Amino acid sequence: MPNQANQGRIDFLVEEGVARIRFYHPAHNSMPGYLLSELTQAIEQAGNNDAVRVLVLESEGDRTFCAGASFDELAAIEDFETGKRFFLGFANVINAMRRCPKFIIGRVQGKAIGGGVGLASATDYCFATEAAAVKLSELAVGIGPFVVGPAVERKVGKAAFAQLAIHATEWQTAQWAKEKGLFQEVFSDIAAMDAHIDQLCKRLAASHPEAMCRLKSVFWEDAAHWDQLLDERAAVSGQLVLSGYAKNAIQAFKQKS
């Protein structure tokens, strides 16, 4: 099997005030550490670009939006510092999305798992198709959705977050995610979703930048402590991943996939 470690990429395009940040990895758009780092940088770059009024976060393909963290990297963790650094990858992306002064629109065309649910949750307004089922699988591999948890809970509430976290092997439908507030709009197909995303982006690109920036600050005013919180959560996951239970569960998962 070819090495997929460095086959992912981030595409960045700015047109008429809209930045489209698209990520891709051959393993169902999973996110190894280097790709998370590049995604963090792309979001920060768009946030600092005066030509950008609004961002769209999307992935390539028509099936999986994001399969979460790279299991190859997860299985290779042998010490706490490496483990914490691994889990800080998603923490850094979520905090970059939170701090970005521009609205971030999510485009979720397919299934979202683990960290992929975290990415969708950290957008300011999220579109999805009916194929966009969601699952927080972390507990099933002996860890738990500690890093993405604050972003998910902020969108869906503690009860729905607990449902996702506890039922770690069960999918919830896109309609469920809409009812809980993770997705704002759900469409039958990608074309219909993209048409509505384009319409919204055109309206936002013509809106007052300072007004949108201040409004985003209001949306996120309860999350000012997340730099410290997500660092602490990454430490929890970095410790748990070293357990024998987690290592066995991760290996079993890899053999099935």
TORKOL-4160 file (C-alpha; in steps of 0.2 Angstrom, whole numbers, padded with zeros to 4 digits, m for minus):
257
<pt num="1" X="0000" Y="0000" Z="0000"/>
<pt num="2" X="0007" Y="0017" Z="m0004"/>
<pt num="3" X="0012" Y="0029" Z="0010"/>
<pt num="4" X="m0002" Y="0041" Z="0012"/>
<pt num="5" X="0006" Y="0051" Z="0025"/>
<pt num="6" X="0010" Y="0066" Z="0014"/>
<pt num="7" X="m0003" Y="0065" Z="0001"/>
<pt num="8" X="m0015" Y="0077" Z="0008"/>
<pt num="9" X="m0017" Y="0095" Z="0004"/>
<pt num="10" X="m0025" Y="0112" Z="0007"/>
<pt num="11" X="m0032" Y="0122" Z="m0007"/>
<pt num="12" X="m0034" Y="0141" Z="m0004"/>
<pt num="13" X="m0044" Y="0152" Z="m0016"/>
<pt num="14" X="m0050" Y="0170" Z="m0014"/>
<pt num="15" X="m0063" Y="0177" Z="m0027"/>
<pt num="16" X="m0074" Y="0192" Z="m0025"/>
<pt num="17" X="m0072" Y="0193" Z="m0006"/>
<pt num="18" X="m0074" Y="0175" Z="m0003"/>
<pt num="19" X="m0060" Y="0163" Z="0003"/>
<pt num="20" X="m0063" Y="0145" Z="0000"/>
<pt num="21" X="m0052" Y="0133" Z="0010"/>
<pt num="22" X="m0053" Y="0115" Z="0004"/>
<pt num="23" X="m0044" Y="0101" Z="0012"/>
<pt num="24" X="m0041" Y="0084" Z="0005"/>
<pt num="25" X="m0033" Y="0067" Z="0011"/>
<pt num="26" X="m0035" Y="0050" Z="0002"/>
<pt num="27" X="m0040" Y="0042" Z="0018"/>
<pt num="28" X="m0058" Y="0049" Z="0019"/>
<pt num="29" X="m0052" Y="0066" Z="0021"/>
<pt num="30" X="m0044" Y="0062" Z="0038"/>
<pt num="31" X="m0032" Y="0075" Z="0046"/>
<pt num="32" X="m0014" Y="0071" Z="0050"/>
<pt num="33" X="m0004" Y="0083" Z="0060"/>
<pt num="34" X="0004" Y="0092" Z="0045"/>
<pt num="35" X="m0012" Y="0095" Z="0037"/>
<pt num="36" X="m0020" Y="0102" Z="0053"/>
<pt num="37" X="m0005" Y="0114" Z="0054"/>
<pt num="38" X="m0008" Y="0120" Z="0036"/>
<pt num="39" X="m0027" Y="0122" Z="0039"/>
<pt num="40" X="m0023" Y="0132" Z="0054"/>
<pt num="41" X="m0011" Y="0143" Z="0044"/>
<pt num="42" X="m0024" Y="0145" Z="0030"/>
<pt num="43" X="m0038" Y="0151" Z="0042"/>
<pt num="44" X="m0026" Y="0163" Z="0050"/>
<pt num="45" X="m0020" Y="0169" Z="0033"/>
<pt num="46" X="m0038" Y="0172" Z="0027"/>
<pt num="47" X="m0043" Y="0181" Z="0043"/>
<pt num="48" X="m0029" Y="0193" Z="0041"/>
<pt num="49" X="m0032" Y="0196" Z="0022"/>
<pt num="50" X="m0042" Y="0213" Z="0020"/>
<pt num="51" X="m0048" Y="0206" Z="0003"/>
<pt num="52" X="m0058" Y="0192" Z="0012"/>
<pt num="53" X="m0075" Y="0196" Z="0019"/>
<pt num="54" X="m0081" Y="0178" Z="0022"/>
<pt num="55" X="m0073" Y="0160" Z="0022"/>
<pt num="56" X="m0080" Y="0144" Z="0016"/>
<pt num="57" X="m0073" Y="0128" Z="0024"/>
<pt num="58" X="m0075" Y="0113" Z="0014"/>
<pt num="59" X="m0067" Y="0096" Z="0009"/>
<pt num="60" X="m0064" Y="0087" Z="m0008"/>
<pt num="61" X="m0075" Y="0073" Z="m0015"/>
<pt num="62" X="m0094" Y="0069" Z="m0013"/>
<pt num="63" X="m0093" Y="0056" Z="0001"/>
<pt num="64" X="m0084" Y="0060" Z="0017"/>
<pt num="65" X="m0082" Y="0077" Z="0024"/>
<pt num="66" X="m0069" Y="0072" Z="0037"/>
<pt num="67" X="m0065" Y="0056" Z="0045"/>
<pt num="68" X="m0056" Y="0065" Z="0059"/>
<pt num="69" X="m0038" Y="0062" Z="0065"/>
<pt num="70" X="m0026" Y="0051" Z="0057"/>
<pt num="71" X="m0026" Y="0034" Z="0065"/>
<pt num="72" X="m0009" Y="0030" Z="0058"/>
<pt num="73" X="m0002" Y="0044" Z="0069"/>
<pt num="74" X="m0013" Y="0040" Z="0083"/>
<pt num="75" X="m0007" Y="0022" Z="0084"/>
<pt num="76" X="0012" Y="0028" Z="0083"/>
<pt num="77" X="0010" Y="0039" Z="0099"/>
<pt num="78" X="0022" Y="0032" Z="0113"/>
<pt num="79" X="0024" Y="0046" Z="0125"/>
<pt num="80" X="0014" Y="0060" Z="0133"/>
<pt num="81" X="0022" Y="0075" Z="0124"/>
<pt num="82" X="0019" Y="0067" Z="0107"/>
<pt num="83" X="0001" Y="0063" Z="0112"/>
<pt num="84" X="m0003" Y="0080" Z="0118"/>
<pt num="85" X="0005" Y="0088" Z="0102"/>
<pt num="86" X="m0006" Y="0076" Z="0092"/>
<pt num="87" X="m0022" Y="0082" Z="0100"/>
<pt num="88" X="m0017" Y="0100" Z="0099"/>
<pt num="89" X="m0018" Y="0099" Z="0080"/>
<pt num="90" X="m0037" Y="0100" Z="0081"/>
<pt num="91" X="m0037" Y="0112" Z="0096"/>
<pt num="92" X="m0026" Y="0124" Z="0085"/>
<pt num="93" X="m0038" Y="0123" Z="0071"/>
<pt num="94" X="m0054" Y="0126" Z="0082"/>
<pt num="95" X="m0046" Y="0141" Z="0090"/>
<pt num="96" X="m0040" Y="0148" Z="0074"/>
<pt num="97" X="m0058" Y="0147" Z="0068"/>
<pt num="98" X="m0064" Y="0155" Z="0084"/>
<pt num="99" X="m0052" Y="0169" Z="0083"/>
<pt num="100" X="m0054" Y="0173" Z="0064"/>
<pt num="101" X="m0063" Y="0190" Z="0063"/>
<pt num="102" X="m0073" Y="0184" Z="0047"/>
<pt num="103" X="m0088" Y="0173" Z="0047"/>
<pt num="104" X="m0084" Y="0154" Z="0042"/>
<pt num="105" X="m0097" Y="0145" Z="0032"/>
<pt num="106" X="m0096" Y="0126" Z="0033"/>
<pt num="107" X="m0100" Y="0115" Z="0018"/>
<pt num="108" X="m0102" Y="0097" Z="0024"/>
<pt num="109" X="m0106" Y="0086" Z="0009"/>
<pt num="110" X="m0104" Y="0069" Z="0018"/>
<pt num="111" X="m0101" Y="0060" Z="0034"/>
<pt num="112" X="m0091" Y="0068" Z="0048"/>
<pt num="113" X="m0082" Y="0058" Z="0061"/>
<pt num="114" X="m0074" Y="0064" Z="0077"/>
<pt num="115" X="m0063" Y="0079" Z="0073"/>
<pt num="116" X="m0073" Y="0081" Z="0058"/>
<pt num="117" X="m0089" Y="0085" Z="0069"/>
<pt num="118" X="m0077" Y="0097" Z="0078"/>
<pt num="119" X="m0073" Y="0106" Z="0062"/>
<pt num="120" X="m0092" Y="0108" Z="0057"/>
<pt num="121" X="m0096" Y="0114" Z="0075"/>
<pt num="122" X="m0083" Y="0127" Z="0075"/>
<pt num="123" X="m0090" Y="0136" Z="0059"/>
<pt num="124" X="m0102" Y="0150" Z="0061"/>
<pt num="125" X="m0115" Y="0144" Z="0050"/>
<pt num="126" X="m0115" Y="0126" Z="0043"/>
<pt num="127" X="m0123" Y="0119" Z="0027"/>
<pt num="128" X="m0125" Y="0100" Z="0024"/>
<pt num="129" X="m0132" Y="0087" Z="0013"/>
<pt num="130" X="m0144" Y="0073" Z="0019"/>
<pt num="131" X="m0128" Y="0062" Z="0017"/>
<pt num="132" X="m0119" Y="0071" Z="0031"/>
<pt num="133" X="m0122" Y="0059" Z="0046"/>
<pt num="134" X="m0111" Y="0063" Z="0061"/>
<pt num="135" X="m0103" Y="0052" Z="0074"/>
<pt num="136" X="m0091" Y="0055" Z="0089"/>
<pt num="137" X="m0081" Y="0039" Z="0089"/>
<pt num="138" X="m0067" Y="0043" Z="0102"/>
<pt num="139" X="m0074" Y="0033" Z="0116"/>
<pt num="140" X="m0074" Y="0018" Z="0106"/>
<pt num="141" X="m0055" Y="0019" Z="0104"/>
<pt num="142" X="m0053" Y="0022" Z="0123"/>
<pt num="143" X="m0051" Y="0041" Z="0123"/>
<pt num="144" X="m0066" Y="0053" Z="0122"/>
<pt num="145" X="m0070" Y="0069" Z="0112"/>
<pt num="146" X="m0061" Y="0080" Z="0124"/>
<pt num="147" X="m0054" Y="0093" Z="0112"/>
<pt num="148" X="m0068" Y="0094" Z="0100"/>
<pt num="149" X="m0081" Y="0093" Z="0115"/>
<pt num="150" X="m0082" Y="0112" Z="0119"/>
<pt num="151" X="m0086" Y="0116" Z="0100"/>
<pt num="152" X="m0099" Y="0102" Z="0098"/>
<pt num="153" X="m0107" Y="0106" Z="0115"/>
<pt num="154" X="m0108" Y="0125" Z="0111"/>
<pt num="155" X="m0118" Y="0121" Z="0095"/>
<pt num="156" X="m0129" Y="0106" Z="0101"/>
<pt num="157" X="m0130" Y="0108" Z="0120"/>
<pt num="158" X="m0123" Y="0096" Z="0133"/>
<pt num="159" X="m0137" Y="0083" Z="0132"/>
<pt num="160" X="m0135" Y="0081" Z="0113"/>
<pt num="161" X="m0116" Y="0081" Z="0115"/>
<pt num="162" X="m0117" Y="0067" Z="0129"/>
<pt num="163" X="m0128" Y="0057" Z="0117"/>
<pt num="164" X="m0115" Y="0058" Z="0103"/>
<pt num="165" X="m0101" Y="0055" Z="0115"/>
<pt num="166" X="m0109" Y="0040" Z="0124"/>
<pt num="167" X="m0116" Y="0032" Z="0108"/>
<pt num="168" X="m0098" Y="0032" Z="0100"/>
<pt num="169" X="m0102" Y="0019" Z="0087"/>
<pt num="170" X="m0119" Y="0025" Z="0081"/>
<pt num="171" X="m0122" Y="0038" Z="0067"/>
<pt num="172" X="m0134" Y="0052" Z="0069"/>
<pt num="173" X="m0143" Y="0059" Z="0054"/>
<pt num="174" X="m0140" Y="0076" Z="0046"/>
<pt num="175" X="m0158" Y="0080" Z="0051"/>
<pt num="176" X="m0154" Y="0076" Z="0069"/>
<pt num="177" X="m0139" Y="0087" Z="0068"/>
<pt num="178" X="m0150" Y="0101" Z="0061"/>
<pt num="179" X="m0163" Y="0099" Z="0074"/>
<pt num="180" X="m0149" Y="0100" Z="0087"/>
<pt num="181" X="m0141" Y="0116" Z="0079"/>
<pt num="182" X="m0125" Y="0108" Z="0072"/>
<pt num="183" X="m0132" Y="0111" Z="0054"/>
<pt num="184" X="m0142" Y="0126" Z="0050"/>
<pt num="185" X="m0148" Y="0120" Z="0033"/>
<pt num="186" X="m0149" Y="0103" Z="0025"/>
<pt num="187" X="m0151" Y="0099" Z="0007"/>
<pt num="188" X="m0155" Y="0084" Z="m0004"/>
<pt num="189" X="m0140" Y="0086" Z="m0015"/>
<pt num="190" X="m0123" Y="0095" Z="m0016"/>
<pt num="191" X="m0129" Y="0106" Z="m0031"/>
<pt num="192" X="m0143" Y="0113" Z="m0021"/>
<pt num="193" X="m0132" Y="0116" Z="m0006"/>
<pt num="194" X="m0119" Y="0124" Z="m0016"/>
<pt num="195" X="m0131" Y="0136" Z="m0024"/>
<pt num="196" X="m0137" Y="0142" Z="m0007"/>
<pt num="197" X="m0119" Y="0144" Z="0000"/>
<pt num="198" X="m0115" Y="0155" Z="m0015"/>
<pt num="199" X="m0130" Y="0166" Z="m0012"/>
<pt num="200" X="m0126" Y="0168" Z="0006"/>
<pt num="201" X="m0108" Y="0172" Z="0003"/>
<pt num="202" X="m0112" Y="0185" Z="m0010"/>
<pt num="203" X="m0123" Y="0194" Z="0003"/>
<pt num="204" X="m0110" Y="0193" Z="0016"/>
<pt num="205" X="m0096" Y="0199" Z="0005"/>
<pt num="206" X="m0107" Y="0214" Z="0002"/>
<pt num="207" X="m0110" Y="0217" Z="0021"/>
<pt num="208" X="m0101" Y="0229" Z="0032"/>
<pt num="209" X="m0084" Y="0220" Z="0038"/>
<pt num="210" X="m0084" Y="0229" Z="0055"/>
<pt num="211" X="m0102" Y="0224" Z="0058"/>
<pt num="212" X="m0098" Y="0206" Z="0054"/>
<pt num="213" X="m0082" Y="0206" Z="0065"/>
<pt num="214" X="m0091" Y="0213" Z="0080"/>
<pt num="215" X="m0106" Y="0201" Z="0077"/>
<pt num="216" X="m0094" Y="0186" Z="0077"/>
<pt num="217" X="m0086" Y="0192" Z="0093"/>
<pt num="218" X="m0104" Y="0191" Z="0101"/>
<pt num="219" X="m0106" Y="0174" Z="0094"/>
<pt num="220" X="m0090" Y="0168" Z="0103"/>
<pt num="221" X="m0090" Y="0179" Z="0118"/>
<pt num="222" X="m0092" Y="0163" Z="0130"/>
<pt num="223" X="m0076" Y="0155" Z="0123"/>
<pt num="224" X="m0063" Y="0167" Z="0127"/>
<pt num="225" X="m0054" Y="0154" Z="0138"/>
<pt num="226" X="m0053" Y="0141" Z="0125"/>
<pt num="227" X="m0034" Y="0143" Z="0122"/>
<pt num="228" X="m0031" Y="0136" Z="0140"/>
<pt num="229" X="m0046" Y="0124" Z="0140"/>
<pt num="230" X="m0042" Y="0115" Z="0124"/>
<pt num="231" X="m0024" Y="0114" Z="0129"/>
<pt num="232" X="m0030" Y="0106" Z="0145"/>
<pt num="233" X="m0041" Y="0094" Z="0135"/>
<pt num="234" X="m0027" Y="0089" Z="0124"/>
<pt num="235" X="m0017" Y="0084" Z="0139"/>
<pt num="236" X="m0031" Y="0073" Z="0145"/>
<pt num="237" X="m0032" Y="0064" Z="0128"/>
<pt num="238" X="m0013" Y="0064" Z="0127"/>
<pt num="239" X="m0012" Y="0054" Z="0143"/>
<pt num="240" X="m0027" Y="0042" Z="0139"/>
<pt num="241" X="m0020" Y="0037" Z="0122"/>
<pt num="242" X="m0005" Y="0029" Z="0131"/>
<pt num="243" X="m0016" Y="0017" Z="0140"/>
<pt num="244" X="m0016" Y="m0002" Z="0135"/>
<pt num="245" X="m0035" Y="m0001" Z="0133"/>
<pt num="246" X="m0033" Y="0013" Z="0120"/>
<pt num="247" X="m0018" Y="0005" Z="0111"/>
<pt num="248" X="m0028" Y="m0011" Z="0109"/>
<pt num="249" X="m0044" Y="m0003" Z="0103"/>
<pt num="250" X="m0034" Y="0008" Z="0090"/>
<pt num="251" X="m0025" Y="m0007" Z="0083"/>
<pt num="252" X="m0042" Y="m0017" Z="0082"/>
<pt num="253" X="m0050" Y="m0002" Z="0073"/>
<pt num="254" X="m0035" Y="m0001" Z="0061"/>
<pt num="255" X="m0037" Y="m0019" Z="0056"/>
<pt num="256" X="m0055" Y="m0017" Z="0052"/>
<pt num="257" X="m0053" Y="m0002" Z="0041"/>
